[in-house]
Amino acid sequence: MNRKTLVLPAVVGLLAPALAACGGSDGGGDGGGVIVVGTTDRFIATKDAPAPLDPAYAYDVGSWNVLRQTVQTLMVQPRGEGAPVPEAAESCGFTDSGNERYACKLRPDLKFSNGDDVTAADVKFSIDRALAIKADSGVFALLSTVDTVETKGDEEIIFHLKTADATFPYKLSTPVAGIVNPDNYEKDKLRDGFQVDGSGPYTLKGEEKDGELVRSVFTKNPHYQGALKVNNEEIDMVSYEDADAMGTALDEGDIDVMTRTMTPEQINKLATADSDVDLVEMPGLEIRYLAFNTDAPTVKSKAVRQAMAQLVNRDELVSAVYGSQAEPLYSLVPASITGHSNAFFNKYGDPSVAKAKAMLEDAGVTTPVKLTLHYTTDHYGAATKKEFEELRGQLNGSGLFEVGLEGAPWDTFVPAERNGEYDVFGMGWFPDFPDADSYVAPFLDKDNFLKSPYANSEIRNTLIPDSRREVDRLAAADSLNRIQDIVAEDVPVLPLWQGNQYVAARDDVTGVAYALNSSATLQLWELGRGVSG
């Protein structure tokens, strides 16, 4: 029998799955044998990205989901959301009133998976290394408020921050702050390939084919000491070329769990089918948006970007492609995150060809505006192509634009985007942590991961720092709302929608309701075996 577990979106930090299925209980003892998980995430080592699993480089949800199983962080997002809690650390906290000095004490007897002791010096090495390498993925910017890292003995680490940063505990829960063994990682060079050595709940053994990691075997780390309860002995994660291949593997019994990214059709079918597969739906903080190279001739005029914002019909886009699995988004900060505002709706209201035409005429822009929308063919799921066809139809249907489409696989798309080869391109974002800062700074601050030429001094020099001073995130709302209003005015990015997330699993797999949190963090340690029912 099919069951569906719903988590209703409330205030992030208070989200807790309502358990209503065999797949929603705590995992059991030894996990009952190997659990095989399917994903469409691809892990490819290329000339442009030779170190996809180095914590100092990795900055996409797929690679982070590998690292979260293997590389331990001082803090971790707790089960059921909420503020981060100590993981490799025994305790952590600000030691001053200005949120500029943060101290952690390591757990006793902490060891890497090879049995070596984990010390405060290893933590300092890992943080300093990520900041020194400054990988072109931009992930180092998460640690941008770190000034110096101090150690006292083998167990105490003190972070001296450049400015107040109330979100710093969250940043210490992200893989870029993962603790790595200096014996395996050079301080000034990325580690090529797919090897990962850490002190997390699992060790990793990978199966490679033609420079791609096609199967990841996660084996319970006997030396692991931390806050997580590991409910299985081994998880095998298999990467599939597309959602159809992954769905076939589930149907044929080759996998037990299906994760990202399923197609809308697969989700609808699983939601209504009478089978031994449970579908778990969770509130998602994933967003999709168009990004602009604001120096590119086709979209350098703000009026062109504003006209696109005025024309896009999010309701029709979501309805045509994703149905109830997504909802329109009118800001970089999604609904349910403290500090969200509907800035784009407040400025543009309902879609209007007449208003868009007036914007372009007032700016002296010749129509139709010719440009190309770029999208990735294999990273966000098969529905992406249909989504961009819908966007093209809306823009061209206005008579004001002449839009072409061009798709590329992720390993080609990312280097081209970072090199500034695309004028307009589609991206998705899964938050680094569930806070508005994770939807603002990575896009708008210095060293942003998009390599965007757009820079607003008020946002960078005043509003982001002001928002980070507030431990009470409600108190940061004024600064955050002002940021969102500026983005709606200048349109360096154009938010489109936010979506739910789904996991499908055989009904003898337990812990499924906690296998994915709202930030799309895969928590494989939650999975176990129960009794089919």
Secondary structure, DSSP 4 states (H G I P E B T S, - for coil): ---EEE----STTS------SGGGSPPPTTTTS-EEEEE---EE--SS-S-TT-TTT--SHHHHHHHHHHS--SEEPPTT-SS-EESSEEEEEE-STTS-EEEEEEPTT-B-TTSPBP-HHHHHHHHHHHHHH--TT-GGGGGTTEEEEEEETTTEEEEEESS--TTHHHHTTSGGG----TTTS-TTS---SS----SSSEEEEEEEETTEEEEEEEEE-TT--SSPPP--SEEEEEE-SSHHHHHHHHHTTS-SEE-S---HHHHHHHHH--SSEEEEEEEEEEEEEEEE-TTSTTT-SHHHHHHHHHH--HHHHHHHHTGGGEEE--SSSPTTSTT---HHHHHH-S--HHHHHHHHHHTT--SSEEEEEEEESSSS-THHHHHHHHHHHHHHHTTSEEEEEEEE-HHHHHHHHHTT--SEEEEEE--SSSSTHHHHHHHHSTT-TT------HHIIIIIHHHHHT-SSGGGGHHHHHHHHHHHHHH-SEEEEEEEEEEEEEETTEE-GGGSB-TT--B-GGG-EE----
